């Protein structure tokens, strides 16, 4: 008899939800995790710390209140790293306690240490003191997550040349910073440090950033970041970084030299599979450390599943949670609905971006007709109250069946607002629901009604001309 029915490697969003779901289904569940990493990268160095840091930045700099009290308004004049990390440490500590309590309440056995496959059913656990034990399981879920990818040509010292994990270990707020890579993580941190007054330069080899987002929304974000003195260098590649006593100099392939106190590389993520000894279980990972799975998140070895960032796109905490839950149900032989195709994307820049569905570029490329309905925060009473004059919500509507094809939000609470549109789309609703419904007033949610009226008025005008 195996030690466990289900054994989970990693306690991040995917692993945690897989363990709890399997326990709810009556399985004997074990979870392997390092002692100081309960909650995984998400809780300790990734999603939660970075989003908490963002909230601290917004509060202490007074960014959200400057429309009302002037551009010089600040809650605190001299903001220190200690001010920022105090809030982060508090939230991380509370979240770790919550996760431990949830696992204990569901009788999940925590096995401290690192796991390594001995065969498809056996994992060797090595704890921090070097003690080893072997455990067996009928089904195994790999949820080991990722770490920042570090190019071999870069001499990281975790002080002046860092990756995104190094942000939490900074000793001071740099006066100037180079961010290499304009992906989600790079742009999120670029906007935070720019809000703190750091002179930020973003270097990106591609010609635009956040290519998966709506073009107009990205242009609006670039405008706001430039207003915070962010400099963009698109179509450029860093050839080398030279370190000096007083800072660094990034040398670009074009010959440009850019000085800065610090360089942060945001070069994607690497799956944490190198310590697992996957071949012993009959598995392999690609060059980025990712594992291939089928629609049920089952690997090439039928009793082993993989979920979360370690399987690649979309590599979001939210999708990882659902992947973990679904993998556990399948492993326990309990039918479950597959993940809904509508998955919201949130980018926690300053201001934030969120969308669900398709973009204008995608619809145009697919030759699908659409009408655009727009609502601007500055025309909403709530927008005036909170001092957000730049926010915008955009609906993409089919003129044929009046269904919602996409929802794009830029501004305060974008990542919260998008779920209203997601719910309407997921339930097969039309723009007419948003026209006919009543929203609380004054709220930002009212933007849906304004944008819906804008879209339907445009559709009506076209119909009047063509009838």
C-alpha positions as a LaTeX table, in Angstrom:
\begin{tabular}{lrrr}
\hline
Residue & $x$ (\AA) & $y$ (\AA) & $z$ (\AA) \\
\hline
Unk1 & 0.00 & 0.00 & 0.00 \\
Unk2 & 1.34 & 3.45 & $-0.95$ \\
Unk3 & 2.07 & 6.10 & 1.68 \\
Unk4 & $-0.29$ & 8.51 & $-0.09$ \\
Unk5 & $-3.05$ & 8.40 & $-2.66$ \\
Unk6 & $-1.89$ & 11.77 & $-4.04$ \\
Unk7 & 1.53 & 13.37 & $-3.52$ \\
Unk8 & 2.00 & 17.02 & $-4.52$ \\
Unk9 & 5.39 & 18.60 & $-5.18$ \\
Unk10 & 5.16 & 22.33 & $-4.43$ \\
Unk11 & 2.75 & 24.45 & $-2.39$ \\
Unk12 & 2.19 & 27.39 & $-4.75$ \\
Unk13 & $-1.29$ & 28.20 & $-6.12$ \\
Unk14 & $-1.46$ & 25.03 & $-8.25$ \\
Unk15 & $-0.02$ & 22.66 & $-5.67$ \\
Unk16 & $-2.03$ & 24.07 & $-2.79$ \\
Unk17 & $-5.35$ & 23.80 & $-4.64$ \\
Unk18 & $-4.47$ & 20.31 & $-5.94$ \\
Unk19 & $-3.70$ & 19.08 & $-2.42$ \\
Unk20 & $-6.85$ & 20.54 & $-0.87$ \\
Unk21 & $-9.11$ & 19.38 & $-3.71$ \\
Unk22 & $-7.75$ & 15.82 & $-3.45$ \\
Unk23 & $-8.20$ & 15.88 & 0.33 \\
Unk24 & $-11.80$ & 17.06 & $-0.07$ \\
Unk25 & $-12.37$ & 14.03 & $-2.28$ \\
Unk26 & $-11.21$ & 11.72 & 0.51 \\
Unk27 & $-7.67$ & 11.04 & $-0.68$ \\
Unk28 & $-4.65$ & 10.66 & 1.61 \\
Unk29 & $-2.54$ & 13.62 & 0.52 \\
Unk30 & 1.11 & 14.53 & 1.08 \\
Unk31 & 2.72 & 17.82 & 0.05 \\
Unk32 & 6.45 & 18.39 & $-0.34$ \\
Unk33 & 7.76 & 21.92 & 0.17 \\
Unk34 & 10.83 & 23.67 & 1.55 \\
Unk35 & 10.37 & 24.88 & 5.13 \\
Unk36 & 10.71 & 28.57 & 4.26 \\
Unk37 & 8.64 & 28.42 & 1.05 \\
Unk38 & 5.11 & 27.46 & 2.11 \\
Unk39 & 2.89 & 29.10 & $-0.49$ \\
Unk40 & 5.59 & 28.79 & $-3.11$ \\
Unk41 & 7.11 & 31.55 & $-5.19$ \\
Unk42 & 3.69 & 33.20 & $-5.52$ \\
Unk43 & 3.47 & 33.98 & $-1.80$ \\
Unk44 & 7.14 & 34.46 & $-0.93$ \\
Unk45 & 8.87 & 36.21 & $-3.83$ \\
Unk46 & 6.39 & 36.66 & $-6.67$ \\
Unk47 & 2.76 & 37.64 & $-7.05$ \\
Unk48 & 1.80 & 38.56 & $-3.49$ \\
Unk49 & 4.95 & 40.51 & $-2.53$ \\
Unk50 & 4.98 & 42.43 & $-5.82$ \\
Unk51 & 1.30 & 43.37 & $-5.62$ \\
Unk52 & 1.68 & 44.35 & $-1.95$ \\
Unk53 & 4.70 & 46.44 & $-2.90$ \\
Unk54 & 2.58 & 48.16 & $-5.53$ \\
Unk55 & $-0.09$ & 49.05 & $-2.96$ \\
Unk56 & 2.57 & 50.43 & $-0.62$ \\
Unk57 & 4.00 & 52.53 & $-3.44$ \\
Unk58 & 0.58 & 53.91 & $-4.39$ \\
Unk59 & $-0.23$ & 54.80 & $-0.79$ \\
Unk60 & 3.10 & 56.29 & 0.30 \\
Unk61 & 3.65 & 58.31 & $-2.89$ \\
Unk62 & 0.05 & 59.57 & $-2.94$ \\
Unk63 & $-0.10$ & 58.80 & $-6.66$ \\
Unk64 & $-3.84$ & 58.18 & $-6.68$ \\
Unk65 & $-4.61$ & 61.47 & $-4.95$ \\
Unk66 & $-2.55$ & 63.88 & $-7.06$ \\
Unk67 & $-5.43$ & 64.71 & $-9.38$ \\
Unk68 & $-7.17$ & 66.14 & $-6.31$ \\
Unk69 & $-4.35$ & 67.56 & $-4.20$ \\
Unk70 & $-1.70$ & 68.48 & $-6.77$ \\
Unk71 & 1.33 & 66.83 & $-8.35$ \\
Unk72 & 3.54 & 67.52 & $-5.32$ \\
Unk73 & 1.26 & 65.60 & $-2.93$ \\
Unk74 & 2.91 & 62.73 & $-1.03$ \\
Unk75 & 1.96 & 60.84 & 2.11 \\
Unk76 & 5.66 & 60.55 & 3.03 \\
Unk77 & 8.50 & 62.61 & 1.62 \\
Unk78 & 11.38 & 60.22 & 2.25 \\
Unk79 & 10.22 & 56.70 & 1.41 \\
Unk80 & 12.63 & 53.92 & 2.37 \\
Unk81 & 12.89 & 50.26 & 1.45 \\
Unk82 & 11.90 & 49.54 & 5.05 \\
Unk83 & 8.61 & 51.37 & 4.52 \\
Unk84 & 7.84 & 49.17 & 1.54 \\
Unk85 & 8.99 & 45.83 & 2.92 \\
Unk86 & 7.19 & 46.28 & 6.25 \\
Unk87 & 3.85 & 45.98 & 4.51 \\
Unk88 & 5.10 & 43.16 & 2.29 \\
Unk89 & 6.41 & 41.12 & 5.22 \\
Unk90 & 3.14 & 41.54 & 7.10 \\
Unk91 & 1.00 & 40.33 & 4.19 \\
Unk92 & 3.31 & 37.43 & 3.31 \\
Unk93 & 3.35 & 36.26 & 6.94 \\
Unk94 & $-0.43$ & 36.33 & 7.16 \\
Unk95 & $-0.84$ & 34.48 & 3.86 \\
Unk96 & 1.59 & 31.75 & 4.92 \\
Unk97 & $-0.41$ & 31.29 & 8.13 \\
Unk98 & $-3.65$ & 31.03 & 6.14 \\
Unk99 & $-2.20$ & 28.38 & 3.80 \\
Unk100 & $-0.77$ & 26.34 & 6.68 \\
Unk101 & $-4.16$ & 26.44 & 8.42 \\
Unk102 & $-6.00$ & 25.35 & 5.26 \\
Unk103 & $-3.65$ & 22.44 & 4.68 \\
Unk104 & $-3.89$ & 21.33 & 8.33 \\
Unk105 & $-7.67$ & 21.65 & 8.36 \\
Unk106 & $-7.85$ & 19.30 & 5.38 \\
Unk107 & $-5.40$ & 16.77 & 6.88 \\
Unk108 & $-2.75$ & 17.34 & 4.23 \\
Unk109 & 0.60 & 16.01 & 5.46 \\
Unk110 & 3.41 & 18.51 & 4.88 \\
Unk111 & 6.78 & 16.91 & 4.09 \\
Unk112 & 9.48 & 19.58 & 4.54 \\
Unk113 & 12.27 & 19.49 & 1.97 \\
Unk114 & 12.97 & 18.97 & $-1.72$ \\
Unk115 & 11.60 & 16.05 & $-3.69$ \\
Unk116 & 13.42 & 13.92 & $-6.25$ \\
Unk117 & 11.95 & 11.05 & $-8.28$ \\
Unk118 & 13.29 & 7.56 & $-7.70$ \\
Unk119 & 10.65 & 6.05 & $-10.01$ \\
Unk120 & 7.15 & 6.91 & $-11.23$ \\
Unk121 & 5.61 & 6.19 & $-7.82$ \\
Unk122 & 8.45 & 7.00 & $-5.42$ \\
Unk123 & 9.90 & 10.35 & $-4.39$ \\
Unk124 & 12.90 & 10.92 & $-2.14$ \\
Unk125 & 12.50 & 13.91 & 0.20 \\
Unk126 & 15.62 & 15.70 & 1.44 \\
Unk127 & 15.06 & 18.23 & 4.21 \\
Unk128 & 17.27 & 21.19 & 5.06 \\
Unk129 & 19.43 & 19.19 & 7.46 \\
Unk130 & 20.31 & 16.57 & 4.86 \\
Unk131 & 17.96 & 13.92 & 6.24 \\
Unk132 & 16.33 & 11.78 & 3.54 \\
Unk133 & 13.20 & 9.67 & 3.39 \\
Unk134 & 11.35 & 7.96 & 0.55 \\
Unk135 & 7.59 & 8.18 & 0.12 \\
Unk136 & 5.32 & 6.41 & $-2.35$ \\
Unk137 & 2.09 & 7.55 & $-3.98$ \\
Unk138 & $-0.43$ & 6.27 & $-6.49$ \\
Unk139 & $-0.73$ & 9.67 & $-8.18$ \\
Unk140 & 1.79 & 12.53 & $-8.18$ \\
Unk141 & 1.21 & 16.19 & $-9.07$ \\
Unk142 & 4.23 & 18.32 & $-10.05$ \\
Unk143 & 3.65 & 21.97 & $-9.12$ \\
Unk144 & 7.19 & 23.19 & $-8.58$ \\
Unk145 & 6.72 & 26.52 & $-10.38$ \\
Unk146 & 9.43 & 28.67 & $-11.94$ \\
Unk147 & 12.27 & 31.01 & $-11.08$ \\
Unk148 & 13.56 & 34.05 & $-13.01$ \\
Unk149 & 15.63 & 33.03 & $-16.01$ \\
Unk150 & 19.21 & 34.25 & $-15.77$ \\
Unk151 & 21.12 & 34.65 & $-19.06$ \\
Unk152 & 24.51 & 32.95 & $-18.75$ \\
Unk153 & 26.23 & 36.03 & $-20.20$ \\
Unk154 & 25.10 & 38.25 & $-17.32$ \\
Unk155 & 27.13 & 38.51 & $-14.10$ \\
Unk156 & 24.37 & 38.76 & $-11.48$ \\
Unk157 & 25.54 & 39.97 & $-8.07$ \\
Unk158 & 22.07 & 40.49 & $-6.47$ \\
Unk159 & 22.99 & 44.08 & $-5.57$ \\
Unk160 & 23.55 & 46.11 & $-8.73$ \\
Unk161 & 22.60 & 43.47 & $-11.31$ \\
Unk162 & 19.50 & 41.60 & $-10.16$ \\
Unk163 & 16.46 & 39.65 & $-11.34$ \\
Unk164 & 12.89 & 40.21 & $-10.16$ \\
Unk165 & 13.45 & 38.08 & $-7.03$ \\
Unk166 & 16.19 & 40.49 & $-5.98$ \\
Unk167 & 13.76 & 43.40 & $-5.67$ \\
Unk168 & 12.71 & 42.26 & $-2.20$ \\
Unk169 & 16.32 & 42.23 & $-1.03$ \\
Unk170 & 17.20 & 45.80 & $-2.02$ \\
Unk171 & 18.94 & 47.90 & 0.60 \\
Unk172 & 17.77 & 51.23 & $-0.82$ \\
Unk173 & 15.61 & 52.74 & $-3.54$ \\
Unk174 & 17.88 & 53.37 & $-6.54$ \\
Unk175 & 18.04 & 56.83 & $-8.11$ \\
Unk176 & 18.19 & 55.24 & $-11.55$ \\
Unk177 & 17.39 & 51.79 & $-12.89$ \\
Unk178 & 17.57 & 49.91 & $-16.18$ \\
Unk179 & 14.88 & 47.28 & $-16.74$ \\
Unk180 & 15.86 & 44.75 & $-19.41$ \\
Unk181 & 12.68 & 43.24 & $-20.87$ \\
Unk182 & 9.28 & 44.88 & $-21.31$ \\
Unk183 & 7.17 & 41.88 & $-20.38$ \\
Unk184 & 4.59 & 41.87 & $-17.61$ \\
Unk185 & 7.04 & 41.63 & $-14.69$ \\
Unk186 & 9.47 & 44.15 & $-16.16$ \\
Unk187 & 6.81 & 46.77 & $-16.85$ \\
Unk188 & 5.12 & 46.25 & $-13.48$ \\
Unk189 & 8.36 & 46.95 & $-11.60$ \\
Unk190 & 9.31 & 49.76 & $-13.98$ \\
Unk191 & 6.05 & 51.57 & $-13.16$ \\
Unk192 & 6.46 & 51.03 & $-9.40$ \\
Unk193 & 9.98 & 52.44 & $-9.24$ \\
Unk194 & 9.09 & 55.29 & $-11.57$ \\
Unk195 & 6.29 & 56.21 & $-9.14$ \\
Unk196 & 8.89 & 56.25 & $-6.35$ \\
Unk197 & 10.93 & 58.80 & $-8.30$ \\
Unk198 & 13.53 & 56.44 & $-9.76$ \\
Unk199 & 14.66 & 57.38 & $-13.28$ \\
Unk200 & 13.80 & 54.20 & $-15.20$ \\
Unk201 & 14.99 & 53.11 & $-18.65$ \\
Unk202 & 13.24 & 50.11 & $-20.23$ \\
Unk203 & 15.18 & 48.21 & $-22.90$ \\
Unk204 & 13.25 & 45.78 & $-25.11$ \\
Unk205 & 14.50 & 43.99 & $-28.24$ \\
Unk206 & 10.98 & 43.91 & $-29.72$ \\
Unk207 & 9.34 & 47.02 & $-31.15$ \\
Unk208 & 6.47 & 47.12 & $-28.66$ \\
Unk209 & 5.60 & 45.93 & $-25.18$ \\
Unk210 & 2.74 & 43.78 & $-23.89$ \\
Unk211 & 1.90 & 42.63 & $-27.42$ \\
Unk212 & $-1.05$ & 40.55 & $-26.19$ \\
Unk213 & $-2.88$ & 43.64 & $-24.86$ \\
Unk214 & $-5.09$ & 46.13 & $-26.69$ \\
Unk215 & $-2.94$ & 48.56 & $-28.71$ \\
Unk216 & $-4.73$ & 51.69 & $-27.49$ \\
Unk217 & $-4.46$ & 50.57 & $-23.87$ \\
Unk218 & $-0.71$ & 49.94 & $-24.23$ \\
Unk219 & $-0.25$ & 53.35 & $-25.83$ \\
Unk220 & $-2.12$ & 54.94 & $-22.90$ \\
Unk221 & 0.13 & 53.11 & $-20.43$ \\
Unk222 & 3.26 & 54.24 & $-22.28$ \\
Unk223 & 2.01 & 57.83 & $-22.11$ \\
Unk224 & 1.55 & 57.62 & $-18.35$ \\
Unk225 & 4.91 & 55.96 & $-17.81$ \\
Unk226 & 6.66 & 58.58 & $-19.92$ \\
Unk227 & 4.92 & 61.17 & $-17.74$ \\
Unk228 & 6.72 & 59.50 & $-14.82$ \\
Unk229 & 10.02 & 60.02 & $-16.71$ \\
Unk230 & 10.33 & 56.43 & $-17.96$ \\
Unk231 & 12.50 & 56.17 & $-21.09$ \\
Unk232 & 11.79 & 53.36 & $-23.58$ \\
Unk233 & 14.43 & 51.86 & $-25.85$ \\
Unk234 & 12.60 & 49.51 & $-28.22$ \\
Unk235 & 14.42 & 47.44 & $-30.83$ \\
Unk236 & 17.53 & 47.44 & $-28.66$ \\
Unk237 & 19.51 & 44.58 & $-27.10$ \\
Unk238 & 21.91 & 44.74 & $-24.15$ \\
Unk239 & 25.30 & 43.45 & $-25.24$ \\
Unk240 & 27.02 & 43.81 & $-21.87$ \\
Unk241 & 26.70 & 45.38 & $-18.42$ \\
Unk242 & 29.78 & 46.86 & $-16.81$ \\
Unk243 & 29.85 & 47.25 & $-13.04$ \\
Unk244 & 31.64 & 50.11 & $-11.32$ \\
Unk245 & 32.00 & 51.33 & $-7.74$ \\
Unk246 & 29.24 & 53.90 & $-8.16$ \\
Unk247 & 26.86 & 51.95 & $-10.42$ \\
Unk248 & 26.58 & 50.22 & $-13.76$ \\
Unk249 & 26.74 & 51.00 & $-17.46$ \\
Unk250 & 24.65 & 49.02 & $-19.94$ \\
Unk251 & 26.22 & 48.76 & $-23.38$ \\
Unk252 & 23.70 & 48.19 & $-26.17$ \\
Unk253 & 24.41 & 46.39 & $-29.44$ \\
Unk254 & 23.69 & 49.69 & $-31.20$ \\
Unk255 & 26.63 & 51.24 & $-29.35$ \\
Unk256 & 24.63 & 53.29 & $-26.86$ \\
Unk257 & 25.84 & 53.41 & $-23.26$ \\
Unk258 & 23.29 & 53.91 & $-20.49$ \\
Unk259 & 24.39 & 54.52 & $-16.88$ \\
Unk260 & 22.25 & 53.49 & $-13.90$ \\
Unk261 & 22.55 & 52.62 & $-10.23$ \\
Unk262 & 21.01 & 49.22 & $-10.90$ \\
Unk263 & 20.04 & 46.83 & $-13.70$ \\
Unk264 & 17.09 & 44.48 & $-13.35$ \\
Unk265 & 16.75 & 41.64 & $-15.84$ \\
Unk266 & 13.27 & 40.40 & $-16.64$ \\
Unk267 & 14.14 & 37.68 & $-19.12$ \\
Unk268 & 11.25 & 35.27 & $-18.65$ \\
Unk269 & 10.96 & 32.34 & $-16.26$ \\
Unk270 & 12.67 & 28.95 & $-15.96$ \\
Unk271 & 10.80 & 25.87 & $-14.75$ \\
Unk272 & 12.14 & 24.48 & $-11.45$ \\
Unk273 & 12.52 & 20.90 & $-12.64$ \\
Unk274 & 16.29 & 20.46 & $-12.66$ \\
Unk275 & 16.32 & 18.94 & $-9.14$ \\
Unk276 & 13.45 & 16.50 & $-9.78$ \\
Unk277 & 15.44 & 13.86 & $-11.72$ \\
Unk278 & 12.55 & 13.56 & $-14.18$ \\
Unk279 & 14.17 & 10.76 & $-16.27$ \\
Unk280 & 13.89 & 8.45 & $-13.25$ \\
Unk281 & 10.12 & 8.77 & $-13.58$ \\
Unk282 & 10.17 & 8.48 & $-17.38$ \\
Unk283 & 9.70 & 12.22 & $-17.96$ \\
Unk284 & 11.64 & 15.06 & $-19.53$ \\
Unk285 & 11.45 & 18.86 & $-19.61$ \\
Unk286 & 12.20 & 21.29 & $-22.44$ \\
Unk287 & 15.03 & 23.83 & $-22.48$ \\
Unk288 & 12.95 & 26.18 & $-20.32$ \\
Unk289 & 12.30 & 23.47 & $-17.74$ \\
Unk290 & 8.65 & 23.05 & $-18.76$ \\
Unk291 & 6.72 & 19.78 & $-18.77$ \\
Unk292 & 4.17 & 18.85 & $-21.45$ \\
Unk293 & 0.67 & 17.79 & $-20.37$ \\
Unk294 & $-2.63$ & 16.80 & $-21.98$ \\
Unk295 & $-6.05$ & 18.38 & $-21.50$ \\
Unk296 & $-6.37$ & 16.75 & $-18.05$ \\
Unk297 & $-2.89$ & 18.03 & $-17.03$ \\
Unk298 & $-1.53$ & 14.48 & $-17.21$ \\
Unk299 & 2.07 & 14.05 & $-18.32$ \\
Unk300 & 3.47 & 11.35 & $-20.61$ \\
Unk301 & 3.49 & 9.08 & $-17.52$ \\
Unk302 & $-0.19$ & 8.48 & $-16.80$ \\
Unk303 & $-0.05$ & 8.61 & $-12.99$ \\
Unk304 & 1.93 & 11.88 & $-12.91$ \\
Unk305 & 0.31 & 15.27 & $-13.45$ \\
Unk306 & 1.82 & 18.76 & $-13.77$ \\
Unk307 & 0.15 & 22.13 & $-13.20$ \\
Unk308 & 0.98 & 25.82 & $-12.90$ \\
Unk309 & 3.91 & 27.76 & $-14.29$ \\
Unk310 & 5.94 & 24.59 & $-14.79$ \\
Unk311 & 3.73 & 23.66 & $-17.77$ \\
Unk312 & 4.09 & 27.09 & $-19.40$ \\
Unk313 & 1.45 & 29.47 & $-20.78$ \\
Unk314 & $-0.54$ & 31.19 & $-19.38$ \\
Unk315 & 1.54 & 30.87 & $-16.18$ \\
Unk316 & $-0.83$ & 32.89 & $-13.99$ \\
Unk317 & $-1.61$ & 32.27 & $-10.33$ \\
Unk318 & $-5.34$ & 32.27 & $-11.12$ \\
Unk319 & $-5.10$ & 29.66 & $-13.89$ \\
Unk320 & $-2.64$ & 27.59 & $-11.85$ \\
Unk321 & $-5.21$ & 27.28 & $-9.05$ \\
Unk322 & $-7.82$ & 25.94 & $-11.42$ \\
Unk323 & $-5.34$ & 23.60 & $-13.12$ \\
Unk324 & $-4.42$ & 22.16 & $-9.72$ \\
Unk325 & $-8.05$ & 21.60 & $-8.78$ \\
Unk326 & $-8.88$ & 19.93 & $-12.09$ \\
Unk327 & $-5.77$ & 17.71 & $-12.00$ \\
Unk328 & $-6.73$ & 16.52 & $-8.51$ \\
Unk329 & $-10.27$ & 15.67 & $-9.61$ \\
Unk330 & $-8.97$ & 13.69 & $-12.57$ \\
Unk331 & $-6.36$ & 11.92 & $-10.44$ \\
Unk332 & $-9.08$ & 10.93 & $-7.96$ \\
Unk333 & $-11.44$ & 9.76 & $-10.71$ \\
Unk334 & $-13.99$ & 12.49 & $-9.99$ \\
Unk335 & $-15.53$ & 14.17 & $-13.08$ \\
Unk336 & $-15.13$ & 17.95 & $-13.28$ \\
Unk337 & $-16.00$ & 20.60 & $-15.84$ \\
Unk338 & $-12.99$ & 21.67 & $-17.93$ \\
Unk339 & $-11.55$ & 25.13 & $-17.42$ \\
Unk340 & $-13.61$ & 27.84 & $-19.14$ \\
Unk341 & $-11.96$ & 29.26 & $-22.24$ \\
Unk342 & $-12.57$ & 32.83 & $-21.02$ \\
Unk343 & $-9.62$ & 33.65 & $-18.77$ \\
Unk344 & $-8.97$ & 37.23 & $-17.66$ \\
Unk345 & $-5.52$ & 38.76 & $-17.92$ \\
Unk346 & $-4.38$ & 41.30 & $-15.33$ \\
Unk347 & $-1.26$ & 43.46 & $-15.50$ \\
Unk348 & $-0.55$ & 45.29 & $-12.23$ \\
Unk349 & 1.20 & 48.29 & $-13.67$ \\
Unk350 & 0.49 & 51.85 & $-12.52$ \\
Unk351 & $-2.19$ & 52.33 & $-13.84$ \\
Unk352 & $-3.32$ & 48.70 & $-14.12$ \\
Unk353 & $-4.60$ & 46.84 & $-17.18$ \\
Unk354 & $-7.03$ & 43.96 & $-17.47$ \\
Unk355 & $-8.95$ & 42.32 & $-20.28$ \\
Unk356 & $-10.91$ & 39.26 & $-21.25$ \\
Unk357 & $-11.79$ & 37.99 & $-24.73$ \\
Unk358 & $-10.27$ & 39.18 & $-27.98$ \\
Unk359 & $-8.51$ & 42.38 & $-28.99$ \\
Unk360 & $-9.29$ & 44.69 & $-31.91$ \\
Unk361 & $-6.20$ & 43.46 & $-33.74$ \\
Unk362 & $-7.26$ & 39.82 & $-33.39$ \\
Unk363 & $-10.80$ & 40.49 & $-34.58$ \\
Unk364 & $-9.54$ & 42.53 & $-37.54$ \\
Unk365 & $-7.08$ & 39.80 & $-38.51$ \\
Unk366 & $-9.85$ & 37.18 & $-38.27$ \\
Unk367 & $-12.18$ & 39.42 & $-40.32$ \\
Unk368 & $-14.81$ & 39.45 & $-37.59$ \\
Unk369 & $-16.90$ & 42.68 & $-37.61$ \\
Unk370 & $-17.21$ & 44.54 & $-34.32$ \\
Unk371 & $-18.32$ & 47.84 & $-32.87$ \\
Unk372 & $-16.53$ & 49.64 & $-30.05$ \\
Unk373 & $-18.23$ & 51.12 & $-27.00$ \\
Unk374 & $-16.12$ & 53.35 & $-24.76$ \\
Unk375 & $-16.59$ & 54.79 & $-21.28$ \\
Unk376 & $-14.09$ & 57.21 & $-19.75$ \\
Unk377 & $-13.64$ & 57.45 & $-16.00$ \\
Unk378 & $-13.52$ & 61.25 & $-16.17$ \\
Unk379 & $-17.17$ & 61.22 & $-17.31$ \\
Unk380 & $-18.24$ & 59.13 & $-14.33$ \\
Unk381 & $-19.03$ & 60.65 & $-10.95$ \\
Unk382 & $-16.97$ & 57.91 & $-9.26$ \\
Unk383 & $-14.00$ & 58.70 & $-11.50$ \\
Unk384 & $-14.12$ & 62.33 & $-10.30$ \\
Unk385 & $-14.47$ & 61.26 & $-6.67$ \\
Unk386 & $-11.37$ & 59.03 & $-6.72$ \\
Unk387 & $-9.38$ & 61.40 & $-8.94$ \\
Unk388 & $-8.93$ & 59.07 & $-11.91$ \\
Unk389 & $-9.31$ & 61.14 & $-15.08$ \\
Unk390 & $-7.43$ & 58.77 & $-17.40$ \\
Unk391 & $-9.23$ & 55.42 & $-16.89$ \\
Unk392 & $-11.18$ & 53.88 & $-19.73$ \\
Unk393 & $-13.35$ & 50.81 & $-20.30$ \\
Unk394 & $-13.82$ & 49.49 & $-23.84$ \\
Unk395 & $-16.34$ & 46.92 & $-25.04$ \\
Unk396 & $-15.98$ & 45.09 & $-28.35$ \\
Unk397 & $-19.47$ & 44.12 & $-29.54$ \\
Unk398 & $-20.67$ & 41.97 & $-32.44$ \\
Unk399 & $-23.13$ & 44.01 & $-34.56$ \\
Unk400 & $-24.72$ & 40.75 & $-35.74$ \\
Unk401 & $-25.75$ & 38.97 & $-32.52$ \\
Unk402 & $-24.81$ & 41.81 & $-30.09$ \\
Unk403 & $-22.56$ & 39.47 & $-28.06$ \\
Unk404 & $-19.50$ & 40.75 & $-26.21$ \\
Unk405 & $-16.30$ & 39.83 & $-28.03$ \\
Unk406 & $-13.88$ & 41.51 & $-25.65$ \\
Unk407 & $-13.64$ & 43.75 & $-22.60$ \\
Unk408 & $-10.60$ & 45.97 & $-22.02$ \\
Unk409 & $-10.07$ & 48.11 & $-18.93$ \\
Unk410 & $-7.31$ & 50.60 & $-18.13$ \\
Unk411 & $-7.22$ & 52.45 & $-14.83$ \\
Unk412 & $-8.18$ & 52.11 & $-11.19$ \\
Unk413 & $-9.56$ & 48.67 & $-10.22$ \\
Unk414 & $-9.24$ & 47.37 & $-13.80$ \\
Unk415 & $-8.49$ & 43.85 & $-12.54$ \\
Unk416 & $-11.69$ & 43.87 & $-10.48$ \\
Unk417 & $-13.98$ & 45.50 & $-13.06$ \\
Unk418 & $-13.11$ & 43.06 & $-15.84$ \\
Unk419 & $-14.99$ & 40.24 & $-14.09$ \\
Unk420 & $-18.37$ & 41.86 & $-14.76$ \\
Unk421 & $-17.75$ & 41.57 & $-18.48$ \\
Unk422 & $-16.31$ & 38.10 & $-18.03$ \\
Unk423 & $-19.50$ & 36.95 & $-16.29$ \\
Unk424 & $-21.73$ & 38.36 & $-19.03$ \\
Unk425 & $-19.61$ & 36.75 & $-21.75$ \\
Unk426 & $-19.37$ & 33.43 & $-19.92$ \\
Unk427 & $-23.14$ & 33.23 & $-19.50$ \\
Unk428 & $-23.77$ & 34.03 & $-23.18$ \\
Unk429 & $-25.20$ & 37.47 & $-22.44$ \\
Unk430 & $-25.35$ & 40.36 & $-24.88$ \\
Unk431 & $-24.61$ & 44.06 & $-24.73$ \\
Unk432 & $-28.34$ & 44.59 & $-24.17$ \\
Unk433 & $-28.04$ & 43.13 & $-20.66$ \\
Unk434 & $-25.58$ & 45.88 & $-19.79$ \\
Unk435 & $-27.87$ & 48.51 & $-21.34$ \\
Unk436 & $-30.93$ & 47.31 & $-19.45$ \\
Unk437 & $-29.40$ & 46.58 & $-16.05$ \\
Unk438 & $-29.08$ & 49.04 & $-13.16$ \\
Unk439 & $-25.67$ & 49.64 & $-11.57$ \\
Unk440 & $-25.00$ & 51.23 & $-8.20$ \\
Unk441 & $-24.29$ & 54.95 & $-8.44$ \\
Unk442 & $-21.71$ & 56.34 & $-8.17$ \\
Unk443 & $-19.46$ & 53.40 & $-9.10$ \\
Unk444 & $-16.85$ & 52.54 & $-11.69$ \\
Unk445 & $-19.05$ & 49.57 & $-12.64$ \\
Unk446 & $-21.41$ & 52.11 & $-14.18$ \\
Unk447 & $-18.82$ & 52.38 & $-16.97$ \\
Unk448 & $-20.26$ & 49.16 & $-18.41$ \\
Unk449 & $-23.64$ & 50.79 & $-18.99$ \\
Unk450 & $-22.07$ & 53.90 & $-20.53$ \\
Unk451 & $-19.88$ & 51.84 & $-22.87$ \\
Unk452 & $-22.82$ & 49.55 & $-23.75$ \\
Unk453 & $-24.99$ & 52.55 & $-24.65$ \\
Unk454 & $-22.14$ & 53.95 & $-26.76$ \\
Unk455 & $-21.82$ & 50.68 & $-28.70$ \\
Unk456 & $-25.56$ & 50.15 & $-29.22$ \\
Unk457 & $-26.03$ & 53.74 & $-30.36$ \\
Unk458 & $-23.34$ & 53.24 & $-33.00$ \\
Unk459 & $-24.94$ & 49.98 & $-34.13$ \\
Unk460 & $-28.35$ & 51.68 & $-34.30$ \\
Unk461 & $-26.94$ & 54.51 & $-36.41$ \\
Unk462 & $-25.48$ & 52.05 & $-38.91$ \\
Unk463 & $-28.78$ & 50.14 & $-39.09$ \\
Unk464 & $-30.73$ & 53.36 & $-39.73$ \\
Unk465 & $-28.43$ & 54.25 & $-42.62$ \\
Unk466 & $-28.48$ & 50.79 & $-44.21$ \\
Unk467 & $-32.14$ & 49.82 & $-43.73$ \\
\hline
\end{tabular}
